[in-house]
Amino acid sequence: MPNIAANSIFGLALSAIRGLKKKPLFILHSGDAVFTGSEQEFKTGGTYSGVPVRSLLQLIQDPKKGVPDIPFFIVPGNHDHTGINGPLTKFRQFIGPTHFAINLPKIKTSIIGLDNSQQFGVDASGQPIYGFARGELTFLKKRLKSARKNALIAMHVPPRIGKWANPRYFQDPSSTFGNTNGQLTRFLSAIRGKVPQVLVGHVHALDKLTFRGTRYVLSGGAGAPLVKKGFLKGAPTPIFHIIEFTVKNGTIVKRRVIPVGFTA
């Protein structure tokens, strides 16, 4: 957690989860769980401008205010790397694998988490170019072979598709990943007809779209400062939030956005 404000908002998100009428089976986090990928931010905590700040794990595992009894899965974000474009050493040490696949027979659902937070370089404007780590798309194709019909993918950076491909919609070109090394084409080909839902973050806002039969939900407002209203043309007002998904018999029957804290 980078500062007191982020600690506070993330704590409110955890409180909202604890306050749900039905305890969730698990929690998915779309990345950028910390700011610089340091051990202090992941585990030990420290100070920010002289004020004590709790770490990610201290907040999650707090027996009274956290969610230590709920499985918590995080996909890597660009801020989870140790240093700009650095390794995910501390993420692996304190959080776990940078990709994962789990089957949940009780709700007839599969969850696949991917790392698309790798920086390949910068574009002509000096903005970062993000994409999948080596082997991620091979991992995805393999896991989809044994996945349930209701397969959900979680990754950090949104794909450059539909309205998200319009530079007038996303004002920051590094907000999405494109077709560097053919990655977007390969990703869309792999999931077509197999993945009804993709969850992404990176942009500190709330948005959604449907593309080629797959629904994409952008949820990036659980701690870091929100983008300004109007950053995403036509999108809802940015809010700090969590999203509750209700799944029955292998189908997402309800998505509920739960505001936390205050709006931008």
N, C-alpha and C positions, 0 to 999 in steps of 0.2 A: 504494500500500500504506500503510495507516495506521500501522503500528507493526512492531516487531521480530517479534512473534508471528505476525502475518499474513504477513510476509516468509518466516518459517520454514516455515509450513504450505504456502504457495503454492509455495515451493521444493521441498518434499517431494512435492507434486502433480506438479510438472514432472519430478522424479526418477522417480516412478512411471511417467510417460508414457515417459520415455527407457528405462525398464527393460522395457517390453513386448516380447514375443518378436517381434511384427511391428509395424513402424513404422506408425502411423496415417496415413490419408490427410489428415486435418485434425483440428483441435481446435475444439470449440464451448464458449464460455463464456457462462453465462446472466446476466451483468451484475453490477454492483457490483464492477467490477474494481479500483476505487480507492475512496477514502473521501469526498473533497470535490471531486473533479473538477479538481484543480489541476495546473499544469504540472509541479511537482515530483513529484507522485504518478504522473503518466503517463510522464514522460520523464526528468527530470534527477536525481531522487532528492533527499534532504535529510537532515534530522535529526529525531528524535522523542525528546523529553525528553533532548536532548543526545547521543543515540546515532545514528550514521549508519544511514539506511534507504534501501534501493534502490528504484528506481521500477519500475512494472509492465514497461515496455519493457526496462529493464536486466535484469530477471529473465528475461524471455522470450528476449531476444536474446543472453544470455550464451553464448559459443561452447562452454563446457565444461559448464555446469550448466543451461543453458536449452534451448529447443527452437527455435532459429533456422531450422532446416531443415524445419519442419512448418507449413503454413498455419494461422493462428490467427484465428478469427472470434469477435467479441464483440458481443452485443446490449446496448444501453444499459440500465443500472439506475438507480434513483433517486439513488444515491450518485455516479454518473458525471457528473451535472449539476454545473456550477460554481456552488456555493451552493445552498441549499434552493430547489427549484423553479426553478433558474436554467437557462441555456442549455446545450447540449451542444457548445459551441464547441471546447473542448479535446479532447473525445472525437473530434469530426470531424477535428481537426488531427492528432492523434497515432494514432488508431485507424483511422478511416475512416467510411464511410456509416453512418447510424443504422438503416438497413434494407438488406437485400440478398437476392438470389435467385441460386442457382447450381444448374446441372444437372451431374450426375456420371454420364455414360454408362457408365463402367466398372463401376459398381455399380448402375446403373439407379435412381438416387435423385436427388431434388431437395431442396435445403435452402432454407428461407425464414426469414430473420431479421427480427423486427419490434421496433418501439419501443413498448412499452406502459408506459413509466416516467414518463409525464407526470402531474403533479399538477394536478387540476382544482379543488381546494379541500379543505375538511375536513368531516367529518361532525359530527353533533350531539355527539359525544364529543371532538371536536377532533382526530380521527385523519385522516391524509391519505387522499384519494380518488384512486386512480391509474387510468390508462386509456391508450388508444392515442393517439399523436400524430395531428395532422390528416393525413388522406390515407393512413394506414396500412392501413385496412381496404379501401380502393379498390386500393391496391398489392397486398394479399393476393389479392383476387378476380382481379385481372389476371394475377398470376403463377401462380395455380392453374390457369388455362386452359392453360398450356403446361408444367405440372409433370408429372413422372413419377408413376406409380401409387404408388410409395413416396415420398411427400412428407413431409418432417419439418419442423416449425415450431419455432423457438427464440424465446423471449421471456422477459421478466424476471418479471413478476408473475403468479402462478397465477390462473386463472379461478375464480369462485365457483360451483362445480358439485359435485354429489355430496356426499361427506362434507366436502369443502372449503367447502361452503356452510353447514355447521353451526357456529354460533358456539361451541358447546361443544368442537368439534374444533380449530378455529383460535381461540385465545384472543385474538389481536390482530386486530381488524376490518380493519386496513390490510394484512393478509397476502395478501388476494386482491382482484381487481378485479371489480366488479359490473356492473350494467346502466345506468350513467350514460350518458345520450345514446343509449341502446339499443345500446351497444357489445357487451355480452355476447351478446345475441340475434343481432346481425349477425355476430359472430365465429363462433358455433356454426353458424349457417346457412351461412356461407361454406365451412367445413371439412367439413361433414357428408358422409360417404361419399367424401371426397377426401383426408383426412389421417389416416393410421394412428397417427402419433406426434407428440406435442407435448412439448418440453422447457422447463421453467421453473426459476426460482430464487427470489430474494427472501427466502425463509424459510431460515434457516441450519440445514438439516436434510436428511433423505432421506425421500422418500415417493413413492407412486404411486397411481393410480386409473385405471379405465376408465369412460368416459362416452360414450354414443351411438356405440359402436364405435371410439372413439379412445382410445389409451393415453396417459396423462399421467405424466411422470416429473419429480418435484421434486428438483433437485440443487443445494443451496446451501451446501455445506460445504467450500469450498476455501481458506479463509483466515480470514474474520471469525469472532468467537466464536459457538459453536453455541448454539442454543436449549436450554433445560433439558429434561431427560428428563420427559416427560409433557406438554410444551407441545402436541404433536399427539397426541391421544388414540388409542392403538392403533397408532401408527406405530413403525417401528423406532427403537432408541436412536440419537439423533443422533451422527453420526461425521463426521470430516473424510474426504473421499473424492473419487475420480473414478469415472466410469462408462465402461467400454469397450463399444462396440457393434460387433458383427460382422454385416456385411451381405453376403449372397450372392444374386446374381441378383435384386436388387430387393426382398429380404425381410430384415428384421432377424431373424437366427436365434439371436442370443445377446446378453444384456445381463449384464455382470459388474461388480459393485460392488467397487472396490479401495480398502480403507481406507488412509488416510495419517495419520501423526501419532498423536494420541490421541483417545479419546472424551470426551464431556462428563462 
